[in-house]
Amino acid sequence: MIKQLLKRWWPIPAGIIGLCLLLFVVPFFWKAPLEVLLKSRLVSGYGKGRLIGLYNPAPVEDIRQNVHLYNDGYKPKSFIPGPVYVPGKGMNYQDSLGLLLSSSFFEQAEPFENRRARVHIDFKYGLINTKGKWVLPTVFDTLYRFKKVYVVLQGAEAGVADKRGRMKTPLAQGTITPYYNGKNLPFLRFEYSKGSFSFIDSRGRIRKDYVYDSLIVRDGFVYVGKEGKWGVANIQGKELISPLYDEIIKVRGDLFAVRNDGLEGLHKPGAKEPLVPVIYEKAEVCTPSTYRVLLNDHYGLLDKKAAVLIEPVYDTIYIHHLPEWIVTGHMGFYALRNTKKLEYPSVFYYEIGPCKDGMTVVRNEHGYGVLSRRGKTITVPGYEMIRNYSSGVAVVYHHNQYAVMDRKGSFTLPFSLNLVELNDYYNSIARAARFNLMTPRIRKQYGFVDTKGNTVIPFLYEDGHLFFTNGLVAVKLGGKWGFINEKGETTIPFLYDTVSAFSNGKAYVLQDNTLMVIDTEGNVLE
């Protein structure tokens, strides 16, 4: 049956297709029908431009010379595309050939923006596209573009249309505005008659399910208020946390600290309930997978799902080093612990220093010792003082003698009476001092040593800064300050009463009560 119908009716669609092909091909060889179309009012200026571009009936200059034949008599003075005034008719748009785009004329015609232009007829605004077709009719009191949508006002009603002219927010009683308290917002608001408002999303749709009465833009978020409670939305106007809290503050990562009745918890954007319940005096991020909470003036620890890891019984809990090492402290005793292995600590210290170069200096009743990054004892406590590690070593002081210890607990410089001062290392050298045995007027002489105690800069100076900056260090000789380089060579003479360290190639110096700025070659800059 189907085959019989196809045999009977196939000439009709074939004939239509053939006719269309004929009409398409003929103007390439016979220009007369094309001229008729170009001079008629049946085809818009946009359509005429497409026909000229396709069939190229004449050189561009000839078309411009005779464009009045295609424009109902109008011939432009210039051929700059955009809005033009046509004498006796009004505003229109022309292309680079001088062809008028629209069959309508306007009182005002603004330049195209994103292939759309606002026009004005009889005190009403509308919107046309680059094809000369109406996107929005001229029926609106106000029409303006906001990002990818258009806001329209008609009487006491407002709405939002997309670039195709579809009303995404239909006209309704109210006001649509991108402002709040005189400040620009990154989104639109629909204001209701009673002062409350909803957000309009990037597609022009009003979010009637979320109604607020106040907002604050801060930290890249929008804090939204409703009846005295606060929540959070993103800058596109999407609600992330409902207005449930007396106060809400952005904290580390993707968390917000939320407060009600003086108590605090943590809330993640997009969640209906707070991650950490609002029952604590303080709640905050501790390690990447734990939260520190304060309850009854004591600290505890929760895991990433807010389950209790450590009951709130400690005077302090704080992160020691990443990823999961913490310090717990109670009644003056401290323990280094890993949140993945939280058995009751067996070792307590009076003091736990920061993790430097992967090492931690600790102190108990026996003295100072050292722990590794994993909490293993490297040096048993027993020394009067161990400074924090730098350049892979630590300075140790015991029984009036200095030594240098590496990260294995071995001494690179044994205890010796030779040095009476030894400061922390920077770039593997440290300022040191020896007693001056030559003259009692100057008790100490300063120089620099490496981690094995070898002299890098001779012990010649009365004083000196602790480390080099910009390749120089200030030292004092003969009661005056100057600068030497890392080879011990004097680069800036000893002329000054006092000096600062170099920073960005500059240093302050004081000479005869005159403050100056010098460069690394000693030239006065100010």
N, C-alpha and C positions, 0 to 999 in steps of 0.2 A: 504493500500500500504506500509506504513512504517513498519507495523508488519510483512509483508511478507519479506521485505528486511532484517529486523533483524533476522528472522528465517533462511534466506539463508546465511547471512554473519557472524553471531555471532561466528562461530568456529575460524575465523581468529584472531580477537583481543584476544579471550580467549586463543588461542594457543600461541600468542606472550607473553601474561602475564604469562602463565604457563612456557614458556621457560625461561623468565627472572627470575622467582622464582627458577626454577631449577638451573640456572647458579649461582644464589645467594647462594643457599643452599649447592650445591655440594662441594665447597671447605671446608666446615666444616667437611666433612667426607673423602674427597679424596684430598690430598695435591698436587698431581702431577700437575694438571693444574695451580695451584697457583704458583708452582715453575717455571713453564714455563713463566708465566707472569712476575714474579719478575726478571728473568734473561734476558728477552727480552728488546728491545729498544722501544717497543710500548707504554710503560707506563712510565711517568716521575717519577723522584725521589719523588716528592710530592705524586703522585698516589701510588707508591710502599709503602710509609710510611703509607698511609691510609689503604691499603690492609693488611699490617702487623698488624696494630692496630685493624682491624676488625676481622681477622681470627686467629691471634696469632699462626702462623705456628710452631714457635720454641721459646725457651727462649731467652731473650734479648741478653745474652752473646753469645749464639750460632750464632745469626744473626750478631752481630758485628764481630765475628770471621770469618764469611764467607761473609761479606758484599761486598768483592771484586767481588764475583760472580754476584752481582746485579749492580755493578758500572763499568762494562767493564774493570775489572782488578784493579781499584783503591781501596786501603785499607788505611784509615787514620791512622796517628800515635796517634791521640787523638780523642775523640768524643764530642768535644765542638761545639755546633751549631754555625754557622756563616760562614763568608768568609774563604775559604781554597785555597791553591795553589796545583794544581794537576801537578806533574812533566811532562814536555813535552807537556802540553795542555794549561795551564793557570789557571786563577782564576775561582772558582765556589763557591757554598754554600752547606753545609752539615747540616743534622739534627743530633739529638742525637744518632741515630743508625749508622751514618756515610754515609747515603744515599746522593748522590749528587742530588741537587735540579733541576738543569737545564741541558738540553742536549747541551746548548751552553757554551762556555768558553770565559773568558773576560781577558783583559789586567789589569783592575782594578775592584775590587768589594768591595763596601763599606758596612758597617753593615746596617741591616734593621732598619728603623725608621718609625713607624706607618704602618708596614707591606709593606713598599716599600723600595727599595734599588737602588742606582745609580750605574751603571756599565759603563765601558769604553771599546770600541772596535775600533781599527783603528783611534784613535784620536777623536772619537765621543762618546757622552754620550747618554745613554738611561736609562730606568727605568723598573725594574721587580718587581713582587709581590712575596709573600711567596709561591705561587703555582708554581713558575718558569715561569709564563706567562709574556709576554711583556705588560707593561702598556704604555710605550713610546718607540719607536724604537731607535736604536743608530744612530741617524742622526744629533744630535745637537752639536754645538760647546761648549755650556755651558748649564747646567741644575742644578737648585738648588731649594730646598724646602723653601717656605715662608708660615708659618702657615699651612693652609689646602690646599694650591695650589702649583703648580710647575711652575717656570719661566724657559723658554727655549729661547735660542738665536741660530740663524742659519744665519751666515753671518751678514748682516746689519739689519736683521729682528728679532723681538722679539715677544713672545706671552706668554700666561698663560694657563696651563692645570689643570684640577681637578685631584683628586686621581684615577679616572677611565681612565685617559688618554684623556678625551674629551677636545678639545681646546676651552676654554671659551673666551679667547682673541686670535683670529687667528693671525698667524705670519704676521707682518706688519713692514714697515720701521719705526724705532724709538728705544728708549731705555726704558727698564723697570727696575726700581730701587727702593729700600726701603730707599734711602738716599736723603737728601736735604741739600746743603751747608755743607756737611761732617757730618751731624747728622742723627741718625737713626729715621725712622718714623714708626708708628704702622700700616702702610698700604703701598701699592705699588703705584708708579707713572709711567705713560706712558709719556715719554718725546718725543715731536715732534721735527722735525729738526730745527725749528725756536726758540727753547728755551721754548715754552709754554708746558703745560702738563695737563693731566687729571688724576683723581684717578682711581684705580682699586679696586673694592669692594671685600668683603671677599670671594665671590664665583668665583673670577677671571675675572669678567666682567668689561671692560673698560667703564667709564662713559663719553662718547664722548660729551654728551650734556652739560658738565661743563668743560670749559677750562680755566686755570689760568696761570699767569706768575710769581707768588711769593706766599710764605706761611710762617706763623709763628706758631709754636706749643706753646700754653700757656694756663694755667688754665684748662687743660683737654680738650681743643678745638683746632681746627686748623683754624687759621685766614688766609683766602685765598684772594689773590690780583689779580686784572685784570685791566690793563690800569690805574693804580693809584687809583682804588677804592677797598674797602675791604668788605669781607663778612665772614661767619663762616661755617665750616663743623665740623662734629663730628670725633672722632678718627678712625671710620671705613671709613672715606672719603665721607660720605653722606652730601651733601650741606644742611645747615639749613637756612642760610640767604645769598641771592645773593650779589655779590660784587657791592654795590651801594653807599658806603659811604667813606668819606675822612678818618674817624676814627671810630673804633668800640671797645667797652670795655665791658667785662662781669661785671654785677652788681648783686644785690641781687636776689635770686630766679632764675627763668629761663629767665631773661631779659638781654638784651644787650643795653647799651647806644650807640646811633649812632649819628654821627655828619657830617654835610655838610655845608660848607661855614660859619663855626663858630657857627652854630645853632645846637640844640640837640633835640633828641627824644628818644623813647624806642621801641625796636623791639623784638618780641617773635620768637624763633626758629620755623621754618616751615611756618611762615606767609609770604605772598607775600608783604604786605604793613606794615609799622611800626604801632604799636599800638598807641603810642603817636606821633603825627606828628612832623617832624623835623622843628619846627618853634620857639622853645624856647631857651633862653640863657642857661637853665639848666633844666633837667628832671630826676627825681629819684623817688624811692619808698618811700612813707611816712608811711602809715599804711598797713596792709595786703590787703586792698581793695581800696587804693587810691594812687595817684601819685602827688608829689609836683613839680610844674613847676615855673620857673622864667622868667618873661617877662618884659622888660623895668625896670629892677632892682626891681620888685615887685613880691611877691609870690602869687600863686593861687593853687587850688586843683582840681584834676580830679578824677572821679570814675574809677572802674576797667575796664570800657569800653572806658575810655579816654574822657567821657563827662564832661563838666565843672561843678564842684560843687561850687567852690569859685572862683570868678574872680581874676586875678592877681592884687590885690590892697594893699597887706599887706607887711610890712617891714620884717616880718618873719612868717613862719608856721613850726611847728615841732611836731613830735609825743611826746605825754606826757606819756601815758601808754597804753598798749594793752588792748582790741584789737583795739578800734577805737577812742580813745581820743586824741585830738590834742590841741595845743596852737596857737592862732593867735595873732599877735602883730602889732600895728601901732602907731607911734608917742609916744612911751613910755607907751602905755596902752595894757594890755594883757587880753585875755579871754580864759577860758577852755571850749572846745566844743567837741561834739560827732559828728562824720562824718555821723551818721545815722539820726541826728536831727540837721540840720545846720541853724536854724533860727538866726536872727541877735542877737548877745550876749547882754544880759541885764546887766551883771555884768562885770566891768572892774577892773583890779588890776595893781598896779605898778610892782608887782613881783609875779610870780607863781613858786614855788619850785618843785622839783621832787616828784614823787609818791613813798613814803616810807611806808612800812607796810600798804599799801592801803590808806594812808592819804597824803594830799597835803597841805603844809603851803603856805599861800598867804599873800600879804600885799597891803593895799590901804592907803588913806589919814588918816584913823583912826588908823592904826597899823596892827599888825599881827593877822590872824585868820586861821581856818582850814576847808578844804573841804574833803568830803568823796570821795571814789573811783568813785562814780557816779556824782560828782560835787555838792552834797548837802552841804549846810553850816552847819558844826558841831559846830564851834566856831566863833562867829561874830568877825571880826577884831576889835582890840582895845588894844592889848598888845604891849609893846615895842619890844619884841622879842619872837619868838617861834622857837625852833630848829626842824629839821626834825625828824620824828618818828624813833625810834629804840626800839627793845624789847617791842613793843606795846604801848610805851608811848613817850611823847615829853616833853622836858624841857622848861619851860616858865619863862621869866624874865620880871618883871614889878615893877617900883618904888623901885629899888635896892633890890628886893626880888626874890627868886627862888621858883618855884612850879613845880609839875609834873602832866601832864594831860594824861588821857587814850584816847582811840579811840572813846569814846562816848562823849568826851568833859568834863568829870567829873574829878575833881582833886583827885588823889590818895595821893598827898602830897600838902597840902595848902601852900599858900605864908607864908614865915617865915623869920625872921631876923637871924635865927639860922645858916643858911648856907651862906657863902660869895662866894662860888664857887660851881657849880654843872655842871659836864660834861655829855656828852651823855651816854646813857646806852648801855652796852654790856652784853649779857646773864643776863639781868635784874638787874645788879648792875652798879653803876657809881662812879667815883672818885668825892669826894666832899672835901670842906675845911671849917674850922671854924676859927674864930679869936682865937689866943693864948692869954689867959688872964693871964697866969702865968709869962711870960717873954717878954719884948719888943724886945729882940734880934731876935726872930722868930715870925713874925707877923701872920703866918697861920700854922695850923696843918691839915694834910691830912689824909683821911680815905676813906672808901667805904660804900655806903648806897644802900638799895634796892629801889624799885619803890614807897614804902610808906614812905620812909625817915628813916627807921630803920637802925641802925648802923650794918654793916656786918663786917667791919674791923675797929678797933678803930682809933680815930683821934690822932695818935701818931707821924706822920711822917712829915718831913720838905718838902718833895716833893714826887712825885710818877708818874709812867706811867699811861696812861688812862685806860688800860684794861689788862686782863690776857691772856697770851699765853703759851701753853704747861702746863697749870695749875699753872703758876707762874706770879707774877707781880713785877717789880722793884720799890723799895721805898728807900727814903733817910733818914738817921738817924745819928745824930752826925757828919754831914758833909760828910758821906760816903754812898755809895749805896750798897744795898744787895737785896735779893729776899724773898718774903713771898708767902705762898700758900693761897688757898681760905678760909682756916680756920684762917688766920692771923698768922700762925706759921712761924718763921724764918727758911728757908731751906738753904739759902746761906748767910753767915755772911756779915756784913757791912764793906767791905774792899776796895771798889773800888771808883776811882775818877769819873768815868762815866761808864754806861753800855748801851747795846742795849736790846731790847726785845728778847725773845727766839723765834726761828724759827727752826722747824725740830729738836728740842732737843738741839740746840746750841745757845749761845749768845756771843757777843763780850764784853770784859771788859777791862778797862784801869786802871792799878795800877802802881803808881810810873813811869809814862811815858812808861810803857810796855804794849803793846796790846796783849791780850790773847783770846783764845776761851775756853769756859767752857761748861760742860754738865749740866743737870738739878739737879745734885747732887753737883755741884761746882767743879768737877774735871777738871783740866787743860788738854785740848786736843791738843792745839798748842801753 
